[in-house]
């Protein structure tokens, strides 16, 4: 036996249930007459179309440079005015290390719902393995984020 589920509005379901409950005594006694009507008889159940999905909102335009400044300010506790966009993150006042960089990138990915490829960071970082110094600048980060936003399949 094939079973199908039919979605009906709540009010119609209640009416149908009332009619069925009122029919039980008549069915048990073997009566052939139909039970008295309890109001309008509900129409046969029709599939109810799924509620229309709201149109996706236009993506908010995010000022990437401002977001990078905000995230750096939050992570390092440095006022936005002291962040030089052309100085490496490893230079004072930020003095970022590799772990700071990973946390910074993860925060940007989470806020923008994007994935920043490691290769893009490595290409711009100019870091040497011996010194283990992060040479990426906030301006480099802005470029990397913008590129990740325009990449097909950018969302996680």
Backbone as a printed PyTorch tensor [residue, N CA C, xyz], in Angstrom:
tensor([[[  0.8370,  -1.1650,   0.0000],
         [  0.0000,   0.0000,   0.0000],
         [  0.8870,   1.2350,   0.0000]],

        [[  0.6040,   2.1570,  -0.8560],
         [  1.4000,   3.3820,  -0.9420],
         [  0.7330,   4.4360,  -0.0800]],

        [[  1.5090,   5.0410,   0.7680],
         [  0.9820,   6.0710,   1.6510],
         [  1.4820,   7.4320,   1.1800]],

        [[  0.5780,   8.3770,   1.1190],
         [  0.9890,   9.7280,   0.7540],
         [  0.5940,  10.6740,   1.8720]],

        [[  1.4050,  11.6190,   2.1290],
         [  1.1200,  12.6120,   3.1410],
         [  0.6170,  13.8580,   2.4430]],

        [[ -0.5160,  14.3400,   2.9110],
         [ -1.0990,  15.5230,   2.3170],
         [ -1.1430,  16.6010,   3.3910]],

        [[ -0.5900,  17.7490,   3.0660],
         [ -0.6000,  18.8660,   4.0000],
         [ -1.9090,  19.6360,   3.8040]],

        [[ -2.6480,  19.8150,   4.8960],
         [ -3.8620,  20.6120,   4.8170],
         [ -3.8060,  21.6640,   5.9030]],

        [[ -4.5070,  22.7510,   5.6960],
         [ -4.4980,  23.7940,   6.7140],
         [ -5.0530,  23.2730,   8.0300]],

        [[ -4.6090,  23.8420,   9.1140],
         [ -4.9630,  23.4070,  10.4620],
         [ -6.4880,  23.4310,  10.6910]],

        [[ -7.1680,  24.4530,  10.2190],
         [ -8.6050,  24.5620,  10.4300],
         [ -9.3480,  23.4330,   9.7200]],

        [[ -8.9350,  23.1120,   8.5050],
         [ -9.5650,  22.0060,   7.7840],
         [ -9.3030,  20.6880,   8.4930]],

        [[ -8.1330,  20.5370,   9.0410],
         [ -7.8010,  19.3000,   9.7460],
         [ -8.6830,  19.1430,  10.9770]],

        [[ -8.9150,  20.2230,  11.7050],
         [ -9.7700,  20.1530,  12.8890],
         [-11.2050,  19.7660,  12.5120]],

        [[-11.7140,  20.3780,  11.4410],
         [-13.0700,  20.0400,  10.9950],
         [-13.1640,  18.5700,  10.6040]],

        [[-12.1770,  18.1220,   9.8640],
         [-12.1880,  16.7270,   9.4270],
         [-12.1360,  15.7990,  10.6330]],

        [[-11.3690,  16.1290,  11.6410],
         [-11.2670,  15.3140,  12.8460],
         [-12.6090,  15.2900,  13.5790]],

        [[-13.2850,  16.4390,  13.6810],
         [-14.6070,  16.4910,  14.3220],
         [-15.6000,  15.5910,  13.6040]],

        [[-15.6170,  15.6520,  12.2900],
         [-16.5310,  14.8210,  11.5070],
         [-16.2280,  13.3550,  11.7410]],

        [[-14.9520,  12.9900,  11.7760],
         [-14.5910,  11.5850,  11.9950],
         [-14.9880,  11.1270,  13.3860]],

        [[-14.7400,  11.9740,  14.3980],
         [-15.0810,  11.5970,  15.7690],
         [-16.5870,  11.4390,  15.9200]],

        [[-17.3330,  12.3390,  15.3040],
         [-18.7980,  12.2500,  15.3820],
         [-19.3240,  11.0370,  14.6110]],

        [[-18.5720,  10.5210,  13.6740],
         [-19.0070,   9.3750,  12.8770],
         [-18.7850,   8.0580,  13.5880]],

        [[-17.9560,   8.0200,  14.5880],
         [-17.6000,   6.7530,  15.2460],
         [-18.8280,   6.0350,  15.8000]],

        [[-19.7070,   6.6920,  16.5710],
         [-20.8710,   5.9450,  17.0980],
         [-21.7390,   5.3730,  15.9830]],

        [[-21.9040,   6.0790,  14.9000],
         [-22.7300,   5.5860,  13.7910],
         [-22.0770,   4.3850,  13.1190]],

        [[-20.7790,   4.4190,  13.0240],
         [-20.0900,   3.2930,  12.4060],
         [-20.1400,   2.0650,  13.3030]],

        [[-20.0440,   2.2720,  14.6150],
         [-20.0500,   1.1500,  15.5520],
         [-21.4270,   0.4650,  15.6270]],

        [[-22.4830,   1.2350,  15.4950],
         [-23.8180,   0.6420,  15.5990],
         [-24.3000,   0.0670,  14.2620]],

        [[-23.5660,   0.2940,  13.2170],
         [-23.9280,  -0.2610,  11.9270],
         [-24.9650,   0.5580,  11.1970]],

        [[-25.1890,   1.7670,  11.6180],
         [-26.1690,   2.6230,  10.9550],
         [-25.7070,   2.9650,   9.5540]],

        [[-26.6760,   3.1090,   8.6820],
         [-26.3350,   3.4570,   7.3110],
         [-26.5030,   4.9370,   7.0420]],

        [[-27.1820,   5.6230,   7.9620],
         [-27.3650,   7.0510,   7.7940],
         [-26.0660,   7.7630,   8.1410]],

        [[-25.8480,   8.8610,   7.5100],
         [-24.6500,   9.6400,   7.8460],
         [-24.9420,  10.4560,   9.0920]],

        [[-23.9420,  10.7960,   9.8480],
         [-24.1330,  11.5850,  11.0620],
         [-24.5650,  12.9940,  10.7040]],

        [[-25.1860,  13.6890,  11.6830],
         [-25.5800,  15.0590,  11.4000],
         [-24.3630,  15.9180,  11.1200]],

        [[-24.5470,  16.8360,  10.2110],
         [-23.4240,  17.7070,   9.8400],
         [-23.1150,  18.6670,  10.9770]],

        [[-21.8510,  18.8940,  11.2280],
         [-21.4260,  19.7960,  12.2880],
         [-21.0200,  21.1260,  11.6970]],

        [[-21.5390,  21.4530,  10.5950],
         [-21.1410,  22.6780,   9.9280],
         [-20.7970,  22.3370,   8.5010]],

        [[-20.1740,  23.2160,   7.8410],
         [-19.8180,  22.9210,   6.4480],
         [-18.8660,  21.7330,   6.3760]],

        [[-19.1430,  20.8820,   5.4200],
         [-18.2950,  19.7120,   5.2270],
         [-17.0170,  20.1690,   4.5350]],

        [[-15.8830,  19.7500,   5.0900],
         [-14.6320,  20.1990,   4.4910],
         [-14.4340,  19.6050,   3.1040]],

        [[-13.8220,  20.3710,   2.2860],
         [-13.4900,  19.9030,   0.9420],
         [-12.4330,  18.8200,   1.0620]],

        [[-12.3620,  17.9350,   0.0700],
         [-11.3240,  16.9140,   0.1240],
         [ -9.9560,  17.5810,   0.2600]],

        [[ -9.1130,  16.8870,   0.9700],
         [ -7.7760,  17.4440,   1.2280],
         [ -7.0140,  17.6530,  -0.0690]],

        [[ -6.5430,  18.8420,  -0.2350],
         [ -5.7320,  19.1880,  -1.3980],
         [ -4.3200,  19.4860,  -0.9120]],

        [[ -3.3420,  19.0820,  -1.6680],
         [ -1.9880,  19.4310,  -1.2510],
         [ -1.8430,  20.9490,  -1.1810]],

        [[ -1.2470,  21.3950,  -0.1190],
         [ -1.0290,  22.8240,   0.0610],
         [  0.3740,  23.1550,  -0.4340]],

        [[  0.4700,  24.1340,  -1.3090],
         [  1.8160,  24.4710,  -1.7810],
         [  2.6620,  24.9840,  -0.6260]],

        [[  3.9320,  24.7050,  -0.7140],
         [  4.8700,  25.1720,   0.3110],
         [  4.8540,  26.6890,   0.3430]],

        [[  5.0050,  27.2570,   1.5380],
         [  5.0320,  28.7180,   1.6010],
         [  6.1460,  29.2710,   0.7290]],

        [[  5.8380,  30.3650,   0.1000],
         [  6.8290,  30.9740,  -0.7990],
         [  8.0310,  31.4470,   0.0090]],

        [[  9.1900,  31.1230,  -0.4740],
         [ 10.4190,  31.5710,   0.1670],
         [ 10.6210,  33.0360,  -0.1520]],

        [[ 10.9680,  33.8230,   0.8600],
         [ 11.2410,  35.2250,   0.5510],
         [ 12.4400,  35.3210,  -0.3780]],

        [[ 12.3950,  36.3110,  -1.2260],
         [ 13.5090,  36.5050,  -2.1530],
         [ 14.7650,  36.7820,  -1.3510]],

        [[ 15.8830,  36.1780,  -1.7520],
         [ 17.1110,  36.4250,  -1.0020],
         [ 17.4380,  37.9090,  -1.0370]],

        [[ 17.8100,  38.3910,   0.1240],
         [ 18.1590,  39.8050,   0.2160],
         [ 19.4280,  40.0620,  -0.5860]],

        [[ 19.5070,  41.2270,  -1.1250],
         [ 20.7230,  41.5860,  -1.8510],
         [ 21.8820,  41.5560,  -0.8730]],

        [[ 23.0030,  40.9690,  -1.2820],
         [ 24.1280,  40.8880,  -0.3600],
         [ 24.5550,  42.2780,   0.0920]],

        [[ 24.8040,  42.3680,   1.3960],
         [ 25.2390,  43.6560,   1.9090],
         [ 26.6330,  43.9440,   1.3800]],

        [[ 26.8140,  45.1730,   0.9980],
         [ 28.1230,  45.5840,   0.5490],
         [ 28.9560,  45.8840,   1.7840]],

        [[ 30.0380,  45.1680,   1.9000],
         [ 30.8940,  45.3250,   3.0650],
         [ 32.1480,  46.0600,   2.6350]],

        [[ 32.4950,  47.0780,   3.3940],
         [ 33.7460,  47.7690,   3.1480],
         [ 34.8400,  46.8790,   3.7350]],

        [[ 35.5400,  46.1560,   2.8630],
         [ 36.5130,  45.1660,   3.2970],
         [ 37.6330,  45.8170,   4.1070]],

        [[ 38.1000,  46.9680,   3.6710],
         [ 39.1830,  47.6310,   4.4080],
         [ 38.7300,  47.9710,   5.8230]],

        [[ 37.5210,  48.4650,   5.9670],
         [ 36.9930,  48.8090,   7.2950],
         [ 36.8450,  47.5540,   8.1460]],

        [[ 36.3880,  46.4540,   7.5320],
         [ 36.2380,  45.2020,   8.2660],
         [ 37.5930,  44.6810,   8.7390]],

        [[ 38.6060,  44.7410,   7.8770],
         [ 39.9470,  44.2930,   8.2670],
         [ 40.4410,  45.1330,   9.4400]],

        [[ 40.2510,  46.4370,   9.3710],
         [ 40.6540,  47.3130,  10.4880],
         [ 39.9080,  46.9400,  11.7760]],

        [[ 38.6130,  46.6810,  11.6530],
         [ 37.8010,  46.3380,  12.8230],
         [ 38.2770,  45.0380,  13.4670]],

        [[ 38.5300,  44.0320,  12.6400],
         [ 38.9690,  42.7340,  13.1680],
         [ 40.3500,  42.8630,  13.8140]],

        [[ 41.2530,  43.6050,  13.1810],
         [ 42.5920,  43.8100,  13.7550],
         [ 42.4740,  44.5580,  15.0780]],

        [[ 41.6320,  45.5800,  15.1170],
         [ 41.4280,  46.3520,  16.3510],
         [ 40.9230,  45.4540,  17.4640]],

        [[ 39.9590,  44.6090,  17.1320],
         [ 39.3880,  43.7070,  18.1370],
         [ 40.4180,  42.6820,  18.6130]],

        [[ 41.1570,  42.1020,  17.6830],
         [ 42.0890,  41.0280,  18.0310],
         [ 43.3160,  41.5380,  18.7820]],

        [[ 43.8390,  42.6870,  18.3840],
         [ 45.0930,  43.1630,  18.9670],
         [ 44.8990,  44.2860,  19.9900]],

        [[ 43.6930,  44.8040,  20.0920],
         [ 43.4410,  45.8700,  21.0460],
         [ 44.1570,  47.1640,  20.6990]],

        [[ 44.3490,  47.3880,  19.4180],
         [ 45.0330,  48.6010,  18.9460],
         [ 43.9950,  49.5190,  18.3260]],

        [[ 44.0170,  50.8110,  18.6290],
         [ 43.0590,  51.7250,  18.0050],
         [ 43.1800,  51.7040,  16.4740]],

        [[ 42.0460,  51.8520,  15.7980],
         [ 42.0270,  51.7890,  14.3310],
         [ 42.9620,  52.8190,  13.7070]],

        [[ 43.1250,  53.9730,  14.3340],
         [ 43.9980,  55.0210,  13.7980],
         [ 45.4770,  54.6500,  13.8130]],

        [[ 45.8440,  53.6910,  14.6440],
         [ 47.2600,  53.2890,  14.7330],
         [ 47.6130,  52.1480,  13.7760]],

        [[ 46.6350,  51.6730,  13.0360],
         [ 46.8970,  50.5700,  12.1000],
         [ 47.3290,  51.1620,  10.7690]],

        [[ 48.5820,  50.9240,  10.4120],
         [ 49.1100,  51.3770,   9.1230],
         [ 48.8560,  50.2680,   8.1060]],

        [[ 48.1100,  50.5890,   7.0640],
         [ 47.7220,  49.5770,   6.0830],
         [ 48.9040,  49.0620,   5.2650]],

        [[ 50.0100,  49.7920,   5.2500],
         [ 51.1500,  49.3730,   4.4290],
         [ 52.2990,  48.7920,   5.2570]],

        [[ 52.1300,  48.6350,   6.5640],
         [ 53.1780,  48.0390,   7.4100],
         [ 52.8400,  46.5930,   7.7180]],

        [[ 53.8180,  45.7180,   7.7200],
         [ 53.5510,  44.2980,   8.0120],
         [ 52.8930,  44.1190,   9.3860]],

        [[ 52.0580,  43.1160,   9.4830],
         [ 51.3780,  42.8290,  10.7410],
         [ 52.3490,  42.4450,  11.8540]],

        [[ 53.5450,  41.9800,  11.4800],
         [ 54.5370,  41.5790,  12.4860],
         [ 55.2570,  42.7680,  13.1120]],

        [[ 55.1320,  43.9490,  12.4920],
         [ 55.7750,  45.1440,  13.0440],
         [ 54.9330,  45.7160,  14.1830]],

        [[ 55.6010,  46.4350,  15.1220],
         [ 54.8440,  47.1080,  16.1790],
         [ 53.9070,  48.1300,  15.5480]],

        [[ 52.7740,  48.4100,  16.0670],
         [ 52.2600,  48.0250,  17.3790],
         [ 51.5340,  46.6770,  17.3920]],

        [[ 51.3750,  46.0330,  16.2520],
         [ 50.6300,  44.7730,  16.2200],
         [ 51.4730,  43.5870,  16.6650]],

        [[ 52.6870,  43.4890,  16.1500],
         [ 53.6190,  42.3970,  16.4750],
         [ 52.9560,  41.0230,  16.3620]],

        [[ 52.3020,  40.7720,  15.2280],
         [ 51.5760,  39.5190,  15.0140],
         [ 52.5280,  38.3740,  14.7050]],

        [[ 52.1640,  37.1890,  15.1790],
         [ 52.9040,  35.9780,  14.8300],
         [ 51.9960,  35.1020,  13.9530]],

        [[ 52.4590,  33.9000,  13.6370],
         [ 51.6950,  33.0090,  12.7510],
         [ 50.3160,  32.6680,  13.3220]],

        [[ 50.2490,  32.4210,  14.6280],
         [ 48.9680,  32.0850,  15.2500],
         [ 47.9980,  33.2600,  15.1600]],

        [[ 48.4920,  34.4590,  15.3880],
         [ 47.6470,  35.6520,  15.2460],
         [ 47.1020,  35.7500,  13.8250]],

        [[ 47.9470,  35.4450,  12.8770],
         [ 47.5420,  35.5190,  11.4750],
         [ 46.4280,  34.5130,  11.1750]],

        [[ 46.5720,  33.2980,  11.6810],
         [ 45.5610,  32.2590,  11.4730],
         [ 44.2270,  32.7060,  12.0820]],

        [[ 44.2730,  33.2390,  13.3020],
         [ 43.0510,  33.6960,  13.9590],
         [ 42.4090,  34.8520,  13.1960]],

        [[ 43.2260,  35.7440,  12.6810],
         [ 42.7350,  36.8890,  11.9150],
         [ 42.0230,  36.4260,  10.6450]],

        [[ 42.6400,  35.5040,   9.9360],
         [ 42.0570,  34.9800,   8.6920],
         [ 40.7630,  34.2210,   8.9940]],

        [[ 40.7510,  33.4200,  10.0580],
         [ 39.5460,  32.6710,  10.4150],
         [ 38.3920,  33.6190,  10.7530]],

        [[ 38.6900,  34.6960,  11.4590],
         [ 37.6570,  35.6700,  11.8060],
         [ 37.0890,  36.3290,  10.5470]],

        [[ 37.9520,  36.6890,   9.6100],
         [ 37.4890,  37.2910,   8.3510],
         [ 36.6530,  36.3000,   7.5510]],

        [[ 37.0820,  35.0410,   7.5110],
         [ 36.3150,  34.0130,   6.8000],
         [ 34.9280,  33.8380,   7.4200]],

        [[ 34.8710,  33.8180,   8.7440],
         [ 33.5860,  33.6480,   9.4250],
         [ 32.6570,  34.8300,   9.1800]],

        [[ 33.1810,  36.0260,   9.2750],
         [ 32.3380,  37.2140,   9.1250],
         [ 31.8150,  37.3750,   7.7050]],

        [[ 32.5990,  36.9530,   6.7090],
         [ 32.2040,  37.1490,   5.3140],
         [ 31.6960,  35.8710,   4.6520]],

        [[ 31.7450,  34.7560,   5.3890],
         [ 31.3180,  33.4620,   4.8590],
         [ 32.0620,  33.1310,   3.5570]],

        [[ 33.3580,  33.2240,   3.6160],
         [ 34.2160,  32.9140,   2.4690],
         [ 35.3140,  31.9680,   2.9290]],

        [[ 36.0430,  31.4460,   1.9720],
         [ 37.2190,  30.6430,   2.2620],
         [ 38.4140,  31.3170,   1.6100]],

        [[ 39.4140,  31.5960,   2.4140],
         [ 40.6350,  32.2160,   1.8990],
         [ 41.6510,  31.1020,   1.7230]],

        [[ 42.0850,  30.8560,   0.4900],
         [ 43.0390,  29.7650,   0.2600],
         [ 44.3960,  30.0650,   0.8920]],

        [[ 45.0180,  29.0280,   1.4370],
         [ 46.3400,  29.1790,   2.0540],
         [ 47.3660,  29.6800,   1.0440]],

        [[ 47.2150,  29.2530,  -0.2110],
         [ 48.1770,  29.6580,  -1.2380],
         [ 48.2000,  31.1760,  -1.4120]],

        [[ 47.0410,  31.7970,  -1.3190],
         [ 46.9780,  33.2490,  -1.4770],
         [ 47.7430,  33.9420,  -0.3520]],

        [[ 47.6330,  33.3980,   0.8440],
         [ 48.3530,  33.9730,   1.9840],
         [ 49.8580,  33.7530,   1.8440]],

        [[ 50.2310,  32.5380,   1.4400],
         [ 51.6570,  32.2220,   1.2980],
         [ 52.3060,  33.0690,   0.2100]],

        [[ 51.5720,  33.2960,  -0.8740],
         [ 52.1180,  34.0710,  -1.9800],
         [ 52.4140,  35.5120,  -1.5470]],

        [[ 51.5350,  36.0860,  -0.7470],
         [ 51.6910,  37.4830,  -0.3190],
         [ 52.5370,  37.6390,   0.9350]],

        [[ 52.7040,  36.5870,   1.6950],
         [ 53.3210,  36.7390,   3.0110],
         [ 54.8080,  37.0410,   2.9740]],

        [[ 55.5160,  36.5280,   2.0130],
         [ 56.9620,  36.7470,   1.9170],
         [ 57.6750,  36.3250,   3.1980]],

        [[ 57.0530,  35.3930,   3.9190],
         [ 57.6460,  34.9350,   5.1830],
         [ 58.7610,  33.9350,   4.9010]],

        [[ 59.7960,  34.0250,   5.6720],
         [ 60.8860,  33.0530,   5.5720],
         [ 60.7260,  32.0620,   6.7070]],

        [[ 61.0070,  30.8140,   6.4300],
         [ 60.8470,  29.7680,   7.4430],
         [ 61.7820,  29.9990,   8.6240]],

        [[ 62.9720,  30.4950,   8.3800],
         [ 63.9330,  30.6740,   9.4660],
         [ 63.4760,  31.7650,  10.4330]],

        [[ 63.0620,  32.8890,   9.9000],
         [ 62.6820,  34.0120,  10.7540],
         [ 61.2680,  33.8500,  11.2980]],

        [[ 60.4130,  33.1130,  10.5570],
         [ 59.0320,  32.8940,  10.9640],
         [ 58.3180,  34.2150,  11.2540]],

        [[ 58.5620,  35.1930,  10.3990],
         [ 57.9870,  36.5250,  10.5700],
         [ 56.8680,  36.7030,   9.5430]],

        [[ 55.7670,  37.2650,   9.9900],
         [ 54.6330,  37.5120,   9.0950],
         [ 54.8660,  38.8450,   8.4030]],

        [[ 55.0070,  38.8000,   7.0790],
         [ 55.2710,  40.0340,   6.3310],
         [ 54.0360,  40.5440,   5.5910]],

        [[ 52.8790,  39.9680,   5.8600],
         [ 51.6440,  40.4200,   5.2090],
         [ 51.2140,  41.7420,   5.8400]],

        [[ 50.7210,  42.6370,   5.0090],
         [ 50.2160,  43.9190,   5.4980],
         [ 48.6860,  43.8850,   5.5320]],

        [[ 48.0580,  44.7640,   6.2750],
         [ 46.5940,  44.8320,   6.2240],
         [ 46.0750,  45.0960,   4.8070]],

        [[ 46.8160,  45.8840,   4.0250],
         [ 46.4030,  46.1380,   2.6340],
         [ 46.4370,  44.8420,   1.8170]],

        [[ 47.4560,  43.9810,   2.0760],
         [ 47.5120,  42.6710,   1.4060],
         [ 46.2940,  41.8290,   1.7870]],

        [[ 45.9340,  41.8770,   3.0600],
         [ 44.7670,  41.1200,   3.5190],
         [ 43.4980,  41.5810,   2.8150]],

        [[ 43.3570,  42.8760,   2.6430],
         [ 42.1920,  43.4200,   1.9460],
         [ 42.1310,  42.8600,   0.5280]],

        [[ 43.2590,  42.8440,  -0.1730],
         [ 43.2940,  42.3150,  -1.5470],
         [ 42.9500,  40.8290,  -1.5700]],

        [[ 43.4770,  40.0760,  -0.6170],
         [ 43.2180,  38.6300,  -0.5550],
         [ 41.7330,  38.3710,  -0.3060]],

        [[ 41.1470,  39.1280,   0.6140],
         [ 39.7180,  38.9510,   0.9260],
         [ 38.8680,  39.2980,  -0.2940]],

        [[ 39.1800,  40.3910,  -0.9490],
         [ 38.3990,  40.7840,  -2.1350],
         [ 38.4830,  39.7110,  -3.2180]],

        [[ 39.6620,  39.1490,  -3.3890],
         [ 39.8270,  38.0940,  -4.3830],
         [ 39.0310,  36.8470,  -3.9920]],

        [[ 39.0250,  36.5130,  -2.6940],
         [ 38.2770,  35.3520,  -2.2280],
         [ 36.7700,  35.5620,  -2.3940]],

        [[ 36.3190,  36.8070,  -2.2810],
         [ 34.8940,  37.1120,  -2.4530],
         [ 34.4440,  36.9270,  -3.8900]],

        [[ 35.3270,  37.1710,  -4.8400],
         [ 34.9490,  37.0710,  -6.2490],
         [ 35.1910,  35.6890,  -6.8300]],

        [[ 35.8450,  34.8280,  -6.0840],
         [ 36.1190,  33.4590,  -6.5390],
         [ 34.8300,  32.6750,  -6.6480]],

        [[ 34.6480,  31.8720,  -7.7290],
         [ 33.4570,  31.0190,  -7.8050],
         [ 33.5190,  29.9870,  -6.6880]],

        [[ 32.3460,  29.6800,  -6.1070],
         [ 32.3100,  28.7030,  -5.0210],
         [ 32.9590,  29.2210,  -3.7730]],

        [[ 32.8660,  30.5300,  -3.5430],
         [ 33.5670,  31.1540,  -2.4330],
         [ 32.9790,  30.8150,  -1.0750]],

        [[ 31.6600,  30.5580,  -1.0240],
         [ 31.0190,  30.3000,   0.2550],
         [ 31.3820,  28.9240,   0.7750]],

        [[ 31.3930,  28.8420,   2.0940],
         [ 31.6870,  27.5560,   2.7150],
         [ 30.4690,  26.7180,   2.8280]]])
